[in-house]
Amino acid sequence: YKGALEAGLPIGSGEIESAHRYVTQERLKIAGAWWKEANAQNMLGLRTLRANNKWDQYWESFYKKAA
């Protein structure tokens, strides 16, 4: 707890609850949309990358492994 505070990391649940709404619900609860569980998991993974500013890093790594 103290280390997180010193590092400037969030310690409350409010930011997590906010991220839950943004990352999961905003995309998956579009009116009229339906998802297979596997597809929803993949979509959530991509949205999590974007929310954590890891999008470019992920794709660079992905293409290096594919080459």
N, CA, C and O of each residue as an XYZ file, in Angstrom:
268
protein
N       0.827     -1.191      0.000
C       0.000      0.000      0.000
C       0.871      1.254      0.000
O       0.689      2.154     -0.820
N       1.815      1.295      0.929
C       2.701      2.452      1.016
C       3.528      2.594     -0.264
O       3.700      3.697     -0.783
N       4.033      1.478     -0.761
C       4.826      1.511     -1.987
C       4.021      2.007     -3.178
O       4.530      2.749     -4.018
N       2.766      1.593     -3.245
C       1.902      2.049     -4.335
C       1.672      3.550     -4.244
O       1.702      4.251     -5.255
N       1.444      4.035     -3.042
C       1.263      5.480     -2.852
C       2.511      6.244     -3.269
O       2.423      7.260     -3.959
N       3.667      5.755     -2.850
C       4.924      6.422     -3.182
C       5.189      6.419     -4.686
O       5.794      7.348     -5.221
N       4.732      5.371     -5.358
C       4.929      5.266     -6.804
C       3.860      6.023     -7.591
O       3.917      6.092     -8.818
N       2.889      6.587     -6.879
C       1.826      7.322     -7.555
C       0.802      6.433     -8.227
O       0.088      6.871     -9.129
N       0.726      5.180     -7.790
C      -0.225      4.241     -8.369
C      -1.582      4.375     -7.690
O      -1.652      4.737     -6.515
N      -2.664      4.086     -8.419
C      -3.988      4.168     -7.807
C      -4.172      3.080     -6.756
O      -3.709      1.953     -6.928
N      -4.843      3.423     -5.680
C      -5.065      2.444     -4.616
C      -6.543      2.220     -4.333
O      -6.895      1.303     -3.592
N      -7.395      3.026     -4.900
C      -8.828      2.899     -4.650
C      -9.507      2.054     -5.702
O      -8.924      1.756     -6.745
N     -10.737      1.670     -5.430
C     -11.484      0.852     -6.380
C     -12.183      1.693     -7.440
O     -12.628      1.156     -8.454
N     -12.286      2.993     -7.225
C     -12.996      3.852     -8.168
C     -12.435      3.798     -9.575
O     -13.196      3.748    -10.542
N     -11.129      3.808     -9.706
C     -10.521      3.767    -11.038
C     -10.753      2.423    -11.712
O     -10.935      2.354    -12.928
N     -10.746      1.366    -10.927
C     -11.009      0.036    -11.484
C     -12.447     -0.043    -11.968
O     -12.711     -0.553    -13.057
N     -13.377      0.459    -11.165
C     -14.776      0.432    -11.573
C     -14.991      1.272    -12.823
O     -15.766      0.891    -13.700
N     -14.323      2.394    -12.910
C     -14.428      3.243    -14.091
C     -13.861      2.526    -15.311
O     -14.458      2.561    -16.387
N     -12.720      1.881    -15.149
C     -12.111      1.142    -16.259
C     -13.017      0.002    -16.699
O     -13.115     -0.286    -17.892
N     -13.670     -0.642    -15.764
C     -14.586     -1.731    -16.098
C     -15.683     -1.225    -17.030
O     -16.023     -1.885    -18.012
N     -16.224     -0.074    -16.726
C     -17.271      0.483    -17.590
C     -16.702      0.827    -18.964
O     -17.315      0.529    -19.989
N     -15.544      1.445    -18.979
C     -14.960      1.879    -20.247
C     -14.490      0.695    -21.090
O     -14.831      0.593    -22.269
N     -13.716     -0.186    -20.490
C     -13.082     -1.266    -21.255
C     -14.090     -2.330    -21.659
O     -14.098     -2.761    -22.813
N     -14.926     -2.754    -20.751
C     -15.809     -3.880    -21.059
C     -17.178     -3.460    -21.553
O     -17.594     -3.849    -22.645
N     -17.864     -2.690    -20.780
C     -19.265     -2.443    -21.076
C     -19.493     -1.570    -22.302
O     -20.433     -1.811    -23.060
N     -18.658     -0.567    -22.512
C     -18.876      0.356    -23.627
C     -18.927     -0.379    -24.962
O     -19.741     -0.038    -25.820
N     -18.090     -1.359    -25.147
C     -18.042     -2.087    -26.427
C     -18.991     -3.271    -26.463
O     -19.640     -3.513    -27.481
N     -19.079     -4.005    -25.375
C     -19.840     -5.249    -25.403
C     -21.337     -5.059    -25.197
O     -22.119     -5.965    -25.485
N     -21.739     -3.913    -24.711
C     -23.165     -3.685    -24.463
C     -23.803     -2.767    -25.499
O     -24.762     -2.057    -25.197
N     -23.282     -2.780    -26.696
C     -23.886     -2.005    -27.777
C     -25.261     -2.600    -28.072
O     -25.415     -3.818    -28.165
N     -26.250     -1.734    -28.216
C     -27.614     -2.196    -28.471
C     -27.656     -3.093    -29.703
O     -27.131     -2.739    -30.758
N     -28.278     -4.242    -29.560
C     -28.439     -5.177    -30.661
C     -27.250     -6.086    -30.906
O     -27.320     -6.977    -31.752
N     -26.160     -5.878    -30.182
C     -24.965     -6.711    -30.384
C     -25.060     -7.983    -29.550
O     -25.677     -7.996    -28.485
N     -24.455     -9.029    -30.038
C     -24.325    -10.260    -29.264
C     -22.940    -10.818    -29.542
O     -22.355    -10.561    -30.594
N     -22.424    -11.579    -28.594
C     -21.045    -12.054    -28.669
C     -20.957    -13.525    -28.301
O     -21.640    -13.993    -27.389
N     -20.116    -14.240    -29.016
C     -19.694    -15.554    -28.544
C     -18.646    -15.296    -27.473
O     -17.900    -14.320    -27.558
N     -18.582    -16.152    -26.476
C     -17.665    -15.914    -25.359
C     -16.218    -15.758    -25.818
O     -15.517    -14.858    -25.354
N     -15.766    -16.619    -26.721
C     -14.371    -16.538    -27.180
C     -14.103    -15.211    -27.883
O     -13.045    -14.611    -27.692
N     -15.044    -14.754    -28.686
C     -14.862    -13.478    -29.380
C     -14.866    -12.313    -28.404
O     -14.110    -11.356    -28.570
N     -15.711    -12.392    -27.395
C     -15.759    -11.331    -26.387
C     -14.430    -11.259    -25.640
O     -13.939    -10.164    -25.366
N     -13.847    -12.393    -25.312
C     -12.556    -12.415    -24.620
C     -11.477    -11.765    -25.482
O     -10.656    -10.997    -24.981
N     -11.481    -12.071    -26.772
C     -10.501    -11.467    -27.676
C     -10.688     -9.958    -27.765
O      -9.712     -9.208    -27.736
N     -11.934     -9.511    -27.873
C     -12.220     -8.075    -27.945
C     -11.775     -7.378    -26.662
O     -11.194     -6.294    -26.710
N     -12.048     -7.998    -25.523
C     -11.633     -7.398    -24.252
C     -10.117     -7.315    -24.149
O      -9.581     -6.346    -23.611
N      -9.433     -8.319    -24.657
C      -7.971     -8.277    -24.652
C      -7.435     -7.104    -25.457
O      -6.511     -6.415    -25.025
N      -8.015     -6.882    -26.626
C      -7.586     -5.763    -27.469
C      -7.911     -4.424    -26.826
O      -7.098     -3.501    -26.869
N      -9.085     -4.311    -26.234
C      -9.466     -3.050    -25.578
C      -8.591     -2.778    -24.360
O      -8.288     -1.626    -24.053
N      -8.190     -3.835    -23.673
C      -7.305     -3.666    -22.518
C      -5.940     -3.162    -22.968
O      -5.356     -2.292    -22.322
N      -5.427     -3.704    -24.071
C      -4.160     -3.205    -24.620
C      -4.245     -1.716    -24.905
O      -3.344     -0.953    -24.554
N      -5.321     -1.313    -25.538
C      -5.484      0.099    -25.889
C      -5.621      0.974    -24.644
O      -5.022      2.047    -24.569
N      -6.401      0.522    -23.676
C      -6.608      1.305    -22.451
C      -5.314      1.469    -21.664
O      -5.132      2.470    -20.970
N      -4.412      0.489    -21.768
C      -3.142      0.533    -21.039
C      -1.993      1.102    -21.875
O      -0.827      1.008    -21.490
N      -2.333      1.684    -23.008
C      -1.321      2.265    -23.906
C      -0.260      1.252    -24.329
O       0.918      1.588    -24.446
N      -0.683      0.022    -24.554
C       0.230     -1.048    -24.964
C      -0.062     -1.526    -26.386
O       0.513     -2.519    -26.832
N      -0.940     -0.841    -27.094
C      -1.381     -1.268    -28.423
C      -0.207     -1.437    -29.386
O      -0.013     -2.514    -29.951
N       0.566     -0.383    -29.570
C       1.686     -0.435    -30.518
C       2.731     -1.460    -30.101
O       3.254     -2.198    -30.936
N       3.031     -1.505    -28.820
C       4.012     -2.461    -28.304
C       3.573     -3.891    -28.600
O       4.390     -4.718    -29.004
N       2.299     -4.187    -28.404
C       1.787     -5.532    -28.666
C       1.946     -5.901    -30.141
O       2.449     -6.977    -30.462
N       1.517     -5.006    -31.037
C       1.556     -5.339    -32.449
C       2.977     -5.420    -32.981
O       3.252     -6.234    -33.862
N       3.878     -4.608    -32.474
C       5.283     -4.723    -32.874
C       5.818     -6.097    -32.499
O       6.495     -6.745    -33.297
N       5.515     -6.537    -31.294
C       5.947     -7.853    -30.832
C       5.291     -8.961    -31.655
O       5.941     -9.944    -32.011
N       4.026     -8.801    -31.950
C       3.276     -9.788    -32.724
C       3.908     -9.994    -34.095
O       4.121    -11.129    -34.522
N       4.208     -8.893    -34.782
C       4.772     -9.002    -36.129
C       6.207     -9.513    -36.117
O       6.623    -10.190    -37.057
N       6.968     -9.205    -35.077
C       8.328     -9.747    -34.971
C       8.289    -11.257    -34.818
O       9.096    -11.967    -35.417
N       7.349    -11.750    -34.016
C       7.226    -13.198    -33.817
C       6.748    -13.893    -35.084
O       7.125    -15.035    -35.347
N       5.923    -13.211    -35.866
C       5.382    -13.805    -37.086
C       6.411    -13.847    -38.213
O       6.281    -14.641    -39.145
N       7.422    -13.003    -38.132
C       8.416    -12.920    -39.213
C       9.389    -14.073    -39.188
O      10.283    -14.146    -40.031
